Amino acid sequence: MKVLVTGAAGFIGHHLSKLLVREGYEVVGLDNINDYYDPTLKLARLNDMNVNTDHLVYNVPVEGDITFIKLDLTDLDHIKALFEEHRFDYVVNLAAQAGVRYSLINPHSYVDSNITGFLNILEACRAFPVKHLVYASSSSVYGLNQNIPFKTSHHTDHPLAMYAASKKANEMMAHSYSQLYDIPTTGLRFFTVYGPWGRPDMALHIFTKAIVEDKEFDVYNFGNMSRDFTYVADIVESVKRLIPLPPQANNPDFDPKNPNPAISSAPYQLFNIGNNSPVQLMDYVRAIEEALGKKGKIVYKELQPGDVPSTYADVQSLFDYINFKPSTTIQEGIKAFVDRYLKLNQ
């Protein structure tokens, strides 16, 4: 089976590509290697998959454990040509402009990557049908909702930032293509993914780096926050199990007079992927300090615009569907990250 993983040089895309290769999939990875954060990390992830990154050329494939191609999702002509050449069985769309806070600074990049780019994926799947399109949404779509744990049956009409709005748009776009063109789509609302090879703009990397370098770091909402931190290996195991299980049309549980947003009469579904066990932010910080054997210099600040005090995923529907529930503890996951961080930076 051949699968396209977009964002293959990204955090989750890298872990998923490696897992799928181990499972016997033929993986084609796509990434534009942009400079939202240091591209050196993205190239290192590709090197970890035996992709030679010395002379990457746009739209020229490079063979390694995966077939990698440097390509931008906004390039519709080349995206369609890629689909025509490879005739993918499955597509996992993880490429996106990430980050809630950056969306306050550069909202146009979210329209380009997350909306135009995703539309191009949908159009390619329409022109060259696939068995299943799995795509990344986000827990941020829950926005102002304070009815926790968050359930996919909840309505998500109050996003707090352009990042969340773009992910909500992805879900609606996917539904329209599932309805119109019978493309089976599954949207995944990720909850605060962390682990080795994580992005440098994420809290775990920022906190760890500051503690190691004996520098101050900011903790927002004066530490009164909780997150459903989810270890990356649990995330990609869930995705792997979902890939060969596309939703079917005419779901008997869908009631058009009382519609559940997570399912449809079209081949469409949504799932939360979280640890189902929210952790207080200060407990997260203490786990990092424990793994490093060193106290941090914390600067407490107010809640940032676009941020929420708490996230908590109800994952029962996912568990029922794939018979797997994330279980890695914060202590285990943080230790794995810290061990790799120290190996690379000392």
WOKA-V310495 format. One line per field, one symbol per residue. phi: phi as a letter, one per 40 degrees, with the letter a starting at -180 (. if undefined). psi: psi as a letter, one per 20 degrees, with the letter a starting at -180 (. if undefined). Layout:
BEGIN
phi=???
psi=???
END
This chain:
BEGIN
phi=.bbcbcgcccccdcccdccccccgccbbbbacfcbdbdcdccccccdcbgccbcbcbdgbcbcacbcbbcabccccdcccccccccfccbbbcbcaccgccccccbccccccccbcccdccccccccbdbcabbbcbaccccfccbcbccbccccbbbcbacdccccccdccccccccccbgccbbcbccbfcaidgcccccdccccccccccfbcacbcffgcbbbcdbcccccccccdccdcbccbcgdcccbccaccccbacccaabbcbacfacbcdcccccccdcccgaccbcbcbcccdgcbcabaccbcccdccbfabdaccdccccccccdcccccbb
psi=ppppoqkhjrfhhgggggghghijqoppppqilrkhroihgghhgghijkpojhlpppkoqppbhroqpoqphingghghhghhghmqgqpooipqoroghhihgmhhhhggghggghhhgghhhghnqrhpopqpbqiiihcipjnqqpqiiqqmjmqirhgghhhgggghggghhgghjkopqpponqompraqjrqijqggggggggggjlqqqpprkkimqqqmppphhhghgggghhgjmqqqrlpiipoiimppiirrhrmqqqqqoriknqpphhhgghhggghikpqqnpoprrpqpirqhqqopojghgghhilppqipqgggghggggghghhhj.
END
